[in-house]
Each structure stands twice: as C-alpha cells, then as structure tokens.
Amino acid sequence: MAPRLIITGSTGYIGARLVAMARERGLDVVELGRRPGAAWRIGDEPAASDLEGAVGLVHLAHSWATSPEAAEEENVNISGTLKLVEAAKAAGVPRFIFASSTSSRREALNVYGRTKFRIEEHLAASKAAPIVRIARIGLVYGGPRTAMYGLMAKLAALSPILPMIALSRKVQPIHLDEVAAGLLALATGEDQPLQTFVLAQEKPISFAVWLRILRRGQGKGNLHFIPVPLTAALLACRMTKILPLIPTVDPERVLGLAGAAPMESSESLRLLKLNLSDPATTLAGEFGQTHEEQSRREAEALLRYLGIAPTEIPLQRLCEGLRHEGLSPLGLSPAMIRHPGLLALFEPPANRTRHRLAQALYLADLASEPERRPGKKAGFFGAILAISSDALLFPLRAVLAGRYR
C-alpha cells in the first residue's frame, strides 16, 4: 500500500504543486477539506479516520478572513493549527509539517508574519511538539503565474520604469518545485535534528535585483526604479480597491516586503539535500517555453487570417522565420489569436517593411507558398466587396496600426 500523506491548503499556489509532486512519487494523498463528505476548514475538528495511517501531514491552509485586530484566542489560524496538530498526534501521525514564512517574526510589519510567529511559538510549547517541523519558506517563484509571484512578474514586465518600495531589502527566492520537494522530504523522509527549517536561497539578493531578473526572464530590457515611500505605497494599495481595471494589491504583501530580512538556510538545505537552482537560469527556461507556445499560436492566427490552413510544415517555416527576424512573439492578444479576422483592424494601410505585423504577414504568405494550390479568381462582385472593405477599414487601420509597429 502506498504511503499516505495528508495536505491542507491543497488548492493554493504551493499546495497544488505539492499534491501533484506527491502523487508523481507514488504517495496516496488525502486533501483534507477536499474529500467528498469531508468539508473540513481550518478551525474544524478533523475526523480521526482522515488522519489514521498517515506518514505525515503538511499544513498549508491559512484563513485570510480573520480580522487583524482579533484576540489570540479568536484567531482561527492559531487555534485551528493547534487543534489539528493535537488531533494528528492522537491519531499517531509521526510528522506534522507547518508551512511558515521567512517573514515570521515577533516584530514583523505585516499581520501574516506576526501570526505565523505566534503559531510557531504555540507549536513549540504544545504537547505535540515532538512531531512538529516548521518550514519557513522564502520568496516562491515559478510555475503558474499566480499569487505574489504572478503579481511581481506582471509588474516587472509592465514598464521599463517602475515605482517600487523596499528596493534594497534582501529577499531569498526559491522555486515552487524546490519548496514542494523540501516539504515532502520533511513529511516523508528521515527524522531531522532541527525543528525549524528555512527553505530559501543561501545568498540573499536585493528586491531590485530580483525584479530585474523577472523582467529579463520575460525577454524584456533593463528595469529602472522610482523609489516610493512606504506610506505612499500603502495609500496606493487602498486606491487599487477603488479604481477599476487596476489589479488590487493587498497592503499585507507590501508590508511583508518592507519588513523582509534574510534568514540562514544553508544547514536546512544540506539536511534536506536540496540544491537550489539559479533563479535567472530557471526563469529564462520557463518563460522561454511560454514564448514558444505563444509564437506557435500567433503563427496559426497569421496563417488563418490569410485564409491558409495552419498545417505542420508551413507552421514550422513561419515560426522559424518569425524567430529569425526577431518578430517572435508579436504580442497578439488572446482575442486576436482566437479570432484572426480582427487582425484586419491592425494591419497597416500599405505594406510597410518596417511594420512588424506587415513583416509577419509577408513571412506567413511566403511560408505557405510551396503547399498552396491555385484558388479561384475573385469575381467582379468579390473584388468590389474587397475594395469597399479596405476603404471602410482604412481610417481604423491608420489609427490602430501603430499597436504592432
């Protein structure tokens, strides 16, 4: 029978990858709170049948609904974690892994960091302390562009000039897969002499350097900063909740960055046998794969716009041509990829050799030429319709063609 691992918070950014990796390694994963008929939430008493026979429990779940001003006894993250660890010990679970953060400090600026620190203190003082291992996790990146990582990647790619706080603060990135591997090692590997582990790069880098790595990984140029005071950044966070079409930024994340400080991680990584990859190299590979997929979808849209079936041979020719000419990816929107006819609004009124979209369409025409069969010539009415359509679209093209210049 496969070893049984229990995971809370299994649908989150880290949790989803942890579940996938655990199953890839042959573990029987129980997603506590996600099983049919077992609607567990943090703070609930878990069923003993859900815990019995497990080799470990990884606790990632965190309730964001608790008020920052709540008294300790009313904080469900504290009481719920203690209830869960006590139930795990009573059910004979040998390892309880609590996912904490490198922002965990008594004097942390954000409520999240202070709450994690208080939970760590309670776990160390509880009767279940012998089975507890705490994983303080650094700045997680990689995988799906969601959570804090997705927000930072989006901001870094937005503009070559970026207003930002805490530029000199030291951060310790760690890839999502490395976090999952570390948590699995703690939950299923040999017992370790430490109670608190730090999953983060050994050599911290400044937040400014980290944002530049994120930008370069996406194929963008250099990044310049406008330092922003913390008070102004917190005011901007409040404004994002009011203004439309702007991503909402949680003040907790801003405060977490402003109060960031490095932690020693070399011993933790050595014990868990984790060799962390270079973030710049890893991100270049991940974003590069994304660019290839985007380029292929764009090539298909260009061929369809010209009335050409996007079969494999012309697709390969076009992708190679676009890459060789530095036109890949063009940056077509998802709507235009789904509906290539919209490209008519952005094609320049004349075939301008310096216009990127015009060049791409010319290459698409060349890529399909060897396989193209002679079609029927357009009749008189077809020609009139085409000319009228071009005349009607001319004003729009003159205005919108600059989008892909």
Secondary structure by P-SEA (a helix, b strand, c coil): ccbbbbbcccccaaaaaaaaaaaaaccccccccccccccccccccccccccccccbbbbccccccccccccccccaaaaaaaaaaaaaaaacccbbbbbcccccccccccaaaaaaaaaaaaaaaccccccbbbbbcccccccccccaaaaaaaaaacccccccccccbbbbbbcaaaaaaaaaaaacccccccccccccccccccaaaaaaaaaaaacccbbbbccccaaaaaaaaaaaacccccccccaaaaaaaaaccccccaaaaaaaccccccaaaaaaaaaaaaaaaaaaaaaaaaaaaacccccaaaaaaaaaaaaaaccccccccaaaaacccccccccccccccccaaaaaaaaaaaaacccccccccccaaaaaaaaaaaaaaaaaaaccccccc
